Amino acid sequence: MAGIKRSHDGEQSNASPFMPMFEDFRNELDEHHDRRERVIKASRDITALSKKIIFALQRVRHLPSSLPSSVTSETSKHQSTIKTLFTSLTTDLQGIHSWRYQRQISPGIQEYMEAVSFAHYLQTQTLITHPSAARSIPGDIQLTEDDYILGLFDLVGELMRFAITAMATSGSLPGSSTPETNPNTSNINAEDQSTPSQRNILTDLRSLRTHFETLDTTSSTAANSTLGKDVEKKMEVMKTCVEKVENSVYGMIIRGRERPKGWIPDLRSGEGRETVESY
């Protein structure tokens, strides 16, 4: 029996006075592991639902514009489920626990941040601010600056996919309704008061790259944070994504100038697939 031991003559004696203390430790550890598992599971579910929102948003083809009703209905359903998951974690992520389980909930928050910022950009062609993004997370769950910035890093990848898909289907760069766009005057910040149609998605991506490259994560405090640990890898991926859009735009411009307007390939024979155009 727990808490009871017997002496050599067979009589029962009281257990060590430290036993109740260690039983409290055991209960506390059990609660910690149960709470941690709940946070991890919810974070994975939030990540999966956020990806579904992003997949639905990738069906949009114009920038900036209101979302189609079919996309809105699908994303609203997923957002409702995500808010329910965040609300269920309210008691588990209060006080010191919000930092104790930050590493476990962070992937889900970053993916949700990516989905929210992508939807905001498609509609306004501006970045969502940190206060606005924080208000989109229910249950008083904290959106740290690290998760906000890392979510924007991931946003660049979705903007790259959106830009390349739009160019392949429409033959033009999203947002480039004004031919005389000056890339040096672009500003993707929410405080920018210029008309969104005066910019295209490439100038926005270049502006994001410039701002990301100015981040200083060399200090001891920043190096030990979530941002400091992940920024190097995400920085390389971000630069690669912007370069892919640049190369696609260069290819689109060059092909458009080399071929006359209204040019279509001759599909009556297979020769066109193997013949290289001469100049």
C-alpha positions, 0 to 999 in steps of 0.5 A: 500500500502506498505510504505504508511500510513494515518494520522487521517485527511485522508492525506497520509504520508511517511512510517517509514524510516526503512521499506526499511531496513526491506525489504532488510532483507526479501529479504536476508532471502528469498534468504538464504532459497532458497539457503539452499533448493537447497543445501539440494536437491542436497546433497540428490541427490548426496547421492542417486547416490553415493549409486548406485555407491557403489552397482555397485562396490560391484559386484567386486570379486577380489582385487586389479583389474581393474573394469569390463566394465559393472561396469565402464559404470554404475558408470561413468554414475552416476559420470557424474550426480554427477559432474553436481550437484556439478557444479550447487552448485558452486555459492551457496557454495562460500566464507562464504556460503561454511561454512554457508551451510556446514552441509547441503552439508556434507552428500552428500560429505561424501557419495561421498567420500565413493564411490570414496575411495571404487572404489580407494581401489578396484583398488589399495588396498590403500586409496585415499589421501585427495588432490586426493579426493578433485580433484575429486569434481568439481566446486571448492567445498571444501572437508574438512578434517572432511568430508574426515575422516568421509567418510573413516569411512563409507568406512569400512562398505563397505569393510566389506560387500565386504570381507564377500561376497567374502569369501562366494563366493570364500572361500578365503579372498580378497587380500590374494594371499600371504600365508605368510602375516605378519599382523604386517607389513601391511600398507594401506596408499597410501605412502606404497610402498609394493606390494598390494598382500602382504596384505589382506583386513583384515589386511587393516581393522585392520590398519584402525581401529588402525589409527582411534583409535588414533584420538584425538577429545577431544579438544574444537575445535574438539568437536564442529566440524562435526568430533567431533559430529559424530565420537563417533557413527561412531567409534563404527560402524567401530569397529563392522564392523572389528570384523564381518570380523575377526569372518568370517575369524576365522569361515572360517579357523576353518571349513577349518581345521575340514573338509577334502579337497574336503568335500561336504555335503550329500544332498541325505537326510535331515539328514545332516541338523539336525545332529551335527557333532561329534568329 
